[in-house]
Amino acid sequence: MPLTALDPKTALVAIDLQKGIVGMQTTPPSADIVRAAAQLASGFRARNLPVVWVNVAGGAPGRTDTPRPSGARPADWADLVPELDVQPTDHRVTKLQLGAFEGTSLDQYLRRKGITQIVLVGISTSIGVESTARAAFDKGYNMVLVTDAMADRDPDMHRHSIEKVFPRLGERSTVEELLQALQKPSASA
């Protein structure tokens, strides 16, 4: 279903496009997601709309059935990949858990900017992106989930998030549809 509209106060929020995650095998390939995010960021900046880059630098405590990685991570593991062309005007958020809202300043930043809608992209669809989307929905933001700008290590989980979860949290869209919507006069700050 095509995107209905972009709110005048919309922000792009990109999840975990960092060196330690982008290098993983994903579906679709993470390089495609990085290119898409960079393209969208350029379009948002051209309209003076906020661009937010979220990285993860830790993990929430607690036991899980899935073993967590052991050992030290490389020093640049949490660094955003250079292909994103992060600009000084972009906002950066570092999270220590799956979603980008809990324990960070993201909600405060967006509310101070008057943001009513979030365009969400990133890796991994079923974890960082979905956790952030669920929290944003609970906080009352209108959501646009750019399905061709998301990837996951598990193709079945990726498909489940896109087909089953995201329609309940917001509107699904594509990079092309978003770039066209950014050209319309209503998509301005």
ChimeraX attribute file (.defattr): number of C-alpha atoms within 10 A of each C-alpha:
attribute: neighborCount
match mode: 1-to-1
recipient: residues
	/A:1	7
	/A:2	10
	/A:3	16
	/A:4	11
	/A:5	14
	/A:6	22
	/A:7	16
	/A:8	16
	/A:9	19
	/A:10	27
	/A:11	26
	/A:12	23
	/A:13	24
	/A:14	30
	/A:15	30
	/A:16	27
	/A:17	29
	/A:18	24
	/A:19	17
	/A:20	20
	/A:21	21
	/A:22	22
	/A:23	14
	/A:24	13
	/A:25	13
	/A:26	20
	/A:27	20
	/A:28	16
	/A:29	16
	/A:30	24
	/A:31	15
	/A:32	15
	/A:33	24
	/A:34	25
	/A:35	14
	/A:36	22
	/A:37	30
	/A:38	18
	/A:39	16
	/A:40	24
	/A:41	27
	/A:42	19
	/A:43	20
	/A:44	23
	/A:45	16
	/A:46	12
	/A:47	16
	/A:48	16
	/A:49	23
	/A:50	22
	/A:51	26
	/A:52	23
	/A:53	24
	/A:54	25
	/A:55	25
	/A:56	24
	/A:57	16
	/A:58	12
	/A:59	11
	/A:60	9
	/A:61	8
	/A:62	5
	/A:63	8
	/A:64	7
	/A:65	5
	/A:66	6
	/A:67	7
	/A:68	9
	/A:69	7
	/A:70	6
	/A:71	6
	/A:72	7
	/A:73	11
	/A:74	9
	/A:75	8
	/A:76	11
	/A:77	18
	/A:78	20
	/A:79	16
	/A:80	22
	/A:81	19
	/A:82	12
	/A:83	12
	/A:84	19
	/A:85	14
	/A:86	18
	/A:87	11
	/A:88	7
	/A:89	11
	/A:90	15
	/A:91	15
	/A:92	18
	/A:93	18
	/A:94	19
	/A:95	24
	/A:96	16
	/A:97	18
	/A:98	20
	/A:99	22
	/A:100	29
	/A:101	21
	/A:102	15
	/A:103	12
	/A:104	15
	/A:105	14
	/A:106	19
	/A:107	18
	/A:108	11
	/A:109	15
	/A:110	19
	/A:111	11
	/A:112	8
	/A:113	15
	/A:114	14
	/A:115	20
	/A:116	17
	/A:117	22
	/A:118	27
	/A:119	24
	/A:120	26
	/A:121	32
	/A:122	30
	/A:123	28
	/A:124	26
	/A:125	29
	/A:126	22
	/A:127	17
	/A:128	24
	/A:129	26
	/A:130	26
	/A:131	18
	/A:132	20
	/A:133	29
	/A:134	18
	/A:135	17
	/A:136	22
	/A:137	16
	/A:138	11
	/A:139	11
	/A:140	10
	/A:141	21
	/A:142	20
	/A:143	23
	/A:144	27
	/A:145	27
	/A:146	24
	/A:147	23
	/A:148	19
	/A:149	24
	/A:150	29
	/A:151	29
	/A:152	25
	/A:153	19
	/A:154	15
	/A:155	14
	/A:156	12
	/A:157	16
	/A:158	23
	/A:159	17
	/A:160	14
	/A:161	18
	/A:162	21
	/A:163	13
	/A:164	10
	/A:165	15
	/A:166	20
	/A:167	15
	/A:168	12
	/A:169	20
	/A:170	21
	/A:171	19
	/A:172	23
	/A:173	20
	/A:174	17
	/A:175	18
	/A:176	14
	/A:177	13
	/A:178	20
	/A:179	16
	/A:180	11
	/A:181	17
	/A:182	20
	/A:183	14
	/A:184	12
	/A:185	10
	/A:186	13
	/A:187	18
	/A:188	17
	/A:189	17
